[in-house]
Amino acid sequence: MANPGSLAVTVAGADAMSDSLAGPRGRRPQRSLSGRNIMIYGTLAIAALYYLLPLYVMVVTSLKGMPEIRLGNIFAPPVEITFEPWAKAWASACTGLNCDGLSRGFWNSVRITIPSTVISIAIASINGYALANWRFKGSEIFFTILIVGAFIPYQVMIYPIVIVLREMGIYGTLTGLIIVHTIFGMPILTLLFRNYFVSLPEELFKAARIDGAGFWTIYLKIMLPMSLPIFVVAMILQITGIWNDFLFGVVFTRPEYYPMTVQLNNIVNSVQGVKEYNVNMAATILTGSVPLFVYFVSGRLFVRGIAAGAVKG
Amino acid sequence: MTGQTIARRPNQLFRNLNAKIASIPMILTAVVIFLGGTLWTVVYSFTNSKLLPRLSFVGLDQYERLWAATRWTVSITNLAIYGVLTLIFSLVIGFLLAALMDQKIRFENTFRTIFLYPFALSFIVTGLVWQWILNPEFGIQSVVRALGWTSFTFDPLYNADIVIYGILIAGLWQGTGLVMCLMLAGLRGIDGEIWKAARVDGIPTWKTYLFIVIPMMRAVFVTTLVIIASGIVRVYDLVVAQTSGGPGIASEVPAKYVYDYMFQAQNLGQGFAASTMMLVTVAIIIVPWAYLEFGGKKRG
């Protein structure tokens, strides 16, 4: 199967590619209003409208009252702006018997995302470090299995994990879900860190060895401070990935621990009661706002993260 | 005796001990979960496990039942339609957008931010937004009707024949930005001299793209193809959010079949057989790719 070295090169290529996205090169754009320019900007503008439309519809719908939604069209801006749907989505929307809104899901997601991100990055960075600088017999074989495993559909491995977690007595808890996120984040993160550590000058590592530094000292005192950018990329990757997860949340937690995405789906697709589209859209924006915030703040690093993380699928 | 041996020459097992200890989570994940878990599921797909996994083998029974089930054939058909169309459209749209972005335009960062932001959103959010836009009572259909075209019909999520295309629209909205980014990076990787040479020879731009640039971007295309394909097989959240598999079973997909049989219908054997089929599907995509990408290099 796939040789991890070559696969790593492919991914490293994707990583390097994203660096070349640094900006347009060459001469300044012409200031002419030629037919060619109109065609280019026109097509891009229409495409941009298509991509922006859903965001616009979400925001507009969430600011209207229900009577206005029933009468008007979904693209029209609100006549009377109301923030009630937002308050309701956050604090009192119902999922089944619980009517405490999305806030519970939000805090669950926070309690899932933070430890999962920290633990998975800690473990994966140490893995990558060991694979780059401290190879031992068999380490490449385990790494190959790990990378090939990244392509196996999650559905194939879900049930065995349920059994393992049940045996450990943590099936249905947040701890269990955090372990699951750590497991499935491992292939791509390990690859990311391994490639990064391999690219660092080896003399550095050798000098530290001669000075008598061991495995942990070198990791903490040399590797860690030198690789902050890659840690940020990994964080972006994990925060958005884990926040957006649905499958693991629904399989591995009990309803009281459901993450925000699962709760959102339950609120919007619940069959009981009158559909309140404005509340639904407010809830949808609230759930999407965390990864969107990460996206807009991180900018180019996000592109780098997904170029590396896209292998995850 | 053994103590002496260690004293003379350190045992192989203790060389690099810290690295080995640090790698225990990785080794456990690779061997127990990825390798062991996969084998476990494949083995149990040949049993008649119902509520609990049991090792009583029934041969290929589960697979025969699987392929006889309408819901499964619908799921597979949907996955094939969704998969082929996603591949074609996201590659074409992604490449066209990237080619336009590569014309040294202004506001490149703004355009990229707009095209890529859906990729940051979850499939649940994507599915719910498009469920709302495609809602026949309030969405596009009603807006067009209000403009005077009263017989206009566009209700993909409520029409069993075209529901998968409704999901496709949402899927493309979410994923094409990523393809555009990968393609743009590929285009930027092409040497500027090539463009100059083509211009000197008087080759039209579209011909340069089609016969020179695209063949040069083979590696980027293949990587993108694998990325899209392995994502397609897993499509689950999007369907759950947008249609819950409806109307009826018209928009079911394999991943949902697996989940429903494992955790709702308590028919584990069926779930295992279906997930094994998913594994086979992925292998059909990945193995030829791995062979082409990495197998050939040994000879060269």
Interface residues (C-beta under 8 A of the other chain):
Chain A: M1 A2 N3 S6 L7 T10 G13 A14 M17 S18 S20 L21 G23 P24 R25 G26 R27 R28 P29 I40 Y41 T43 L44 A47 A48 Y50 Y51 L52 L53 P54 L55 V57 M58 T61 I69 R70 N73 I74 F75 I123 I126 N127 Y129 A130 L131 W134 R135 F136 K137 S139 F142 F143 I145 L146 V148 G149 F151 I152 P153 Y154 Q155 V156 M157 I158 Y159 P160 I161 I163 V164 T182 I183 M186 T190 G214 F215 W216 T240 W243 N244 D245 F246 L247 V251 T261 L264 N265 V268 N269 Y277 N280 M281 T284 T287 G288 P291 L292 V294 Y295 F296 G299 F302 V303 I306 A307 A310 V311 G313
Chain B: Q12 R15 N16 N18 A19 K20 A22 S23 P25 M26 I27 T29 A30 V31 V32 I33 F34 L35 G36 G37 T38 W40 T41 Y44 P53 L96 L97 L100 M101 Q103 K104 I105 R106 E108 N109 F111 R112 T113 I114 F115 L116 Y117 P118 F119 A120 L121 S122 F123 I124 V125 T126 L128 V129 W130 Q131 W132 I133 F138 G139 S142 V143 A146 W173 G177 L178 C181 L182 L184 A185 G186 R188 G189 G192 A219 V220 T223 I227 S230 G231 V233 R234 Y236 D237 V240 A241 S244 A255 V258 Y259 M262 F263 L268 G271 F272 A274 S275 T276 M278 L279 V282 I286 V287 A290 E293 F294 K297
